Amino acid sequence: MRVNPLHAGHKDDPESKIAFLDRTFPSLESESVRELAELSLRVRYEEGELVAQEGSYASGVYIVDSGLVTIGKYSSRGWEKRCLRFLAPGEIFGLEAVLLDREPINVQFCKAIVASTLIFFEHSNFVAFVKRHPRILMDLSRWLAREVIMLEFKLTREAIEATDRNLALFLIALAHKYGNATPEQEGVEVNLPLSRQTMAELLGLSVETLMRTLKRFRELGLITTSKNSFRVLNLEGLEERARVTSFYLSIVEETL
């Protein structure tokens, strides 16, 4: 897979990259972080651009630097896909292919939801760095443990929770994580290029079921919707439907 460098005019600033990696890998010492930064390349993807294809050669590890990407899988029929979750700044894609002792293949696809920059490490360089600096394994293990917990919560939520509660949790989490509240307008606006198909995939619903539930929420005065955004008008009403706790909400937010 060819990795495109930043477009002309986008400077790959070494110091900002070092500061970012220092926050991402707190177990590493300063010199190790600088060495890791020298192995990396900051790359840019436009909205809708594919970062990695499921089933293709896994060229390395990506860390979201800015923007938002989605990861997902295709069905056995090949043309149907399921969006699994979002990756926000500081989150990692491609670790499985690096850490498993087998041919490096992407087990998911990864695509930019908005214009995004990612920090890329070539596969062999990253593996060699981990062998030289095993302290990074503490940070990687912490990341993977969190992924397991989030997956368990996500599977349980989709299997046993009612549609209304799942959607309410989803909208609350998006509002907390990506929302923008202004004194001039009522409520909290979430402006993401998020199609109804993608929302349905994230929730494990059909598009028809999602549309019916969104309509019901609009009629209840909980939200308003437009093509690429929605506005939460009654956060307390959504929380009542979600029966949310702060711990549960924190897990849901991390699965988006």
N, C-alpha and C positions, 0 to 999 in steps of 0.2 A: 504493500500500500504506500502510495506517495503522500508525504506530509507536506502541505503547502505552507511556506513561510508567511509571516504577517504581510498584509498588503502594504504597498508603498505608503509611507507616511506614518506607519505604526511602528514605533520604536520599541525594540525588545530591551527595556531598561534593566540592566543586571541587578542593581540595588533593590529595585522594587520586587524583582523575582526572588532574591535572597530573603527579603523580609517576609514574603508570602510563604516560601517553603519553610522558614523558621517557625511560623505559626502552624503550618500543616503537620510538621514532624517535630514536636517539642522534645522528643527523647534524644535528638541528635545535638551534638556540640556544634559550635559556630563554624569551625573549620570544615566539619563534615557537611554542613548545609551549603557552604560555599562550593565544595567539591561537587555536590549534587546539582547545584545550579549550573555549573559549567557543563554538565552532561545533558542539559535540557534545552528545549527549543520552544519558545512561545509561538503558538500558531493561532490563526483566526479562521472562523467559519461563519458564513453568512446564514441568515434565517432560512431554515429548511434544508441546509446542507448536511449531507451524511458524513459523520466523523469516522465510523467503522461499520462494516456490514457483518451481520451474523453469518457464521460459517466461513468467513474469509481468514486469511493469515493475520494473526494478531501481531502487529509490528511493535507494540510497546504499551506503556502505561500513560494514561492521560489524567491530569488533574484540572478541574474546572477553575479557571482564574477569574473570569467574569462572564456574565450572561447566564444562560440556562440551557441545559441539554436534556433530552429524554433518552432512556434506555428501554428496550423491549425485545420481544421475540416474535418470530413468524410461526404460523400454525403449520401442521404437517402438509396442508394443501399448498403452502408456499406463498399465496398472494394475500392471505389474511394475516394481520399483525396485531399484537397486543402491546400497548404502552404499559410498562410496569411501574415506572416512577421517574421523577425528575432528579437531576444532579445539579446542585447549586454550587457556588464558589467554595472551594476547599474539598469537594467530594471527588472520588476516584473512579475511573473506569479502566478495566483491563487487567486487574490483579490476578484473576483466576488463571489466565493464560500464562502469566509469569511464574506463579507459585506452584502450579501443578506440573508434575514431571512427565509431560507428554507433549505432543506436537502443539505448538501455540496457535490455537484457533479461537476466534471471537465467539463466545457463547451467547452474546446478545448483539443487537444493533445499537448504535448510538447516533443521535441526530440533534443538531442545534435547533432549539425552539425559537430563540432570538439570536441576533448576532452575538457571538461568544468568542472568547479567547481561552485556549487550553494550554497547559504546559505539558509537553510531550517528552517521554524518555524512551529511547530505543531499547528494545527487549534485552539484548545481550548486555548493554551498558548498565541497565537497571539491575539485572541479576548479579553482575559483577560488583556493583556498589553494595548491594545487600550482603554479599559474602564478606566484603571488606569492613562493613559497618553494621554488624548484627543488631545494634541497638535500635535500628529503624524497625526491626521486627515487632517491637513493643507497640509502636504506632500503627503498623499494619494489622497486627492482631486485634487491637482495639477497634479499628475500623471494621474488620470482618466480623467481630463479635456483635457489633451494633447492627450490621447487615442481617445477621441471623435473627436477632430479636425483632427487627423491623419486619422481616419476612413472615415470622410467626404471627405477629399482630395483624399484618395485612391479610394473610390467609384466613385467620380466625374471623376477622371482621367481615370479609366477603362471604364466608360460608354461613354465618349464623345471624348476622345483623340485618335488620329491616332496611329496605331501600331508603326510606326517609332519614333514618339515623345515619346511614353511610353517607348520603349526600350532604346532610347537615354538617357532619364532621369534616367532610372534604372541603366545603365552602368556608367553614371557620378556619381550617388550617391554611388554606390559600390566603384568606384575609389577613391572618396573623403573619404569615411568612412573606407575602408579596404585596400586601395591601397598601394603599396610600389614602390617608385621611386628611382632608383639608377643611379649614373653617368655613370656606365659601359654600361647600356642598354637604349634603346630608350623607351619613354613612361612610363606608370604607370601599373604595374602588380597587378592583383587581384588574389590571390591564395586561393580559397575556394573550398572545396569538394561539389560543387553545381551542381547537375545534371541538364540536360536540362529540365527534367520533373518538377523539383522544380522551375526553372526559369519561365517556362510556367505558373505554378500555381500562382506564385507571380504576374505575369502580366495579368492573366486572358485570356491567349491565348492557342491555341492548340500547341502541340509540333511541328507540321508541319509548322505552321505559324511562330513560333519562329525561326526554323531552316532556313526558307527562308529569314527572315529579317536579321539574323546573317550573312548569306552568302552575302547578299547585302552590309552590313556594311564592311565585309572583302574585297569585291571587290572594295569598295570605299576607301580603305586604312585607315579606321577609327579604326579598331581593328584587332588583331589576336586572335585565340582561340586554346585551347588544351583541354584535357579531364577534368582537374580540375582547369583550370585557364583561364584567358583572359588578354590581354594587350591592353590598350587604347593607340593608336598611335597618334591620332589627337583629342585632347580634344576640341579644338575650333570647329572642324567640328561637333562633337557630340552636343556641346552647340548650334550651329546654327540650327541643326535639332530639338533640344528640345525646342528652344526659351525660355531658362531658365532664371529665376530671382533668386537672392540669397535667397529670402524668400521662394519661391516655392521649390527650391532645398533643403532647410533646412527641410521642411516638408517631402519631398520624402525620404530624408536620414533617418529620424526618423521612417519611416514605414518599413525599412529594418532590 
